[in-house]
Amino acid sequence: MLKTVIVDDEPQAREAIRLIIKNYNMNLNVLAEAASVEEGWQVIREFHPDLVFLDILLPDGNGFDILSRFSPIDFKIIFITGNDNFAIQAIKYSALDYIMKPVRFEELNDAVSKARDQINKELLDLKISAMLSNMKDPGRKMEKIILKTFESIHLVNIHDIIRCVSDKNYTTFVLTGNKEMLVSKTIKEFDELLSPSGFIRIHQSYLINLAHFVRFDKQDGGYVVLTDNVRIPVSFRKKDNLFRALKGLC
């Protein structure tokens, strides 16, 4: 049974989590609750939980302020959020789990199952490091992303990604320094994740980082040249989107 703490400033949200845990016999032992950054920090220090349900927006700050006080972080985390799009984006880039309010059993149960399987604390520290880096300045684009290959977990600077190449259910990340990483997710998933960070899909098989755009060549239907001197075809249907994106950079 996982020792559990709930940090959320909304009493009804805390109650909803408690009731779901109790009614569905989720084998979580709720030891304490808190409604602010200061209270959350204190109860986590006092009870040494295995799992923390952590609200993002709190009256005296946010959940990330609590995490920044712990090093290393030796508890598992499930974030709770209403509609903070920037925070959700930072969490996704960091490959962490979250549930939306109002809390529902299916989402909570899925997040708890993933938390139980999360064994590697060094990996958790890496994910938290990525998230805190991305949360430094809400006015800027995300800086880091977690990429999982078959052999390792990588913390990657988004600026170092030149392009993503589709290979059916896999995606190859081509990075500066002639590095490549094969990740077991589709390019569609990364298109949705990375588009707010200056990436654009120019072909069914290619997602490029506009920070590495050099020029557009009109020959043979149209090609984009990137900083590694590779020519990437632009599909007819994607040209208008590309030109609009380039115009926005000017």
Secondary structure, 3 states (H helix, E strand, C coil): CEEEEEECCCHHHHHHHHHHHHHCCCCEEEEEEECCHHHHHHHHHHHCCCEEEEECEECCEEHHHHHCCCCCCCCEEEEEECCCHHHHHHHHHCCCCEEECCCCHHHHHHHHHHHHHCCCHHHHHHHHHHHHHHCCCCCCCCCEEEEECCCCEEEEEHHHEEEEEEECCEEEEEECCCEEEEECCCHHHHHHHHHHHCEEEEECCEEEEHHHEEEEECHHHCEEEECCCCEEECCHHHHHHHHHHHHHHC
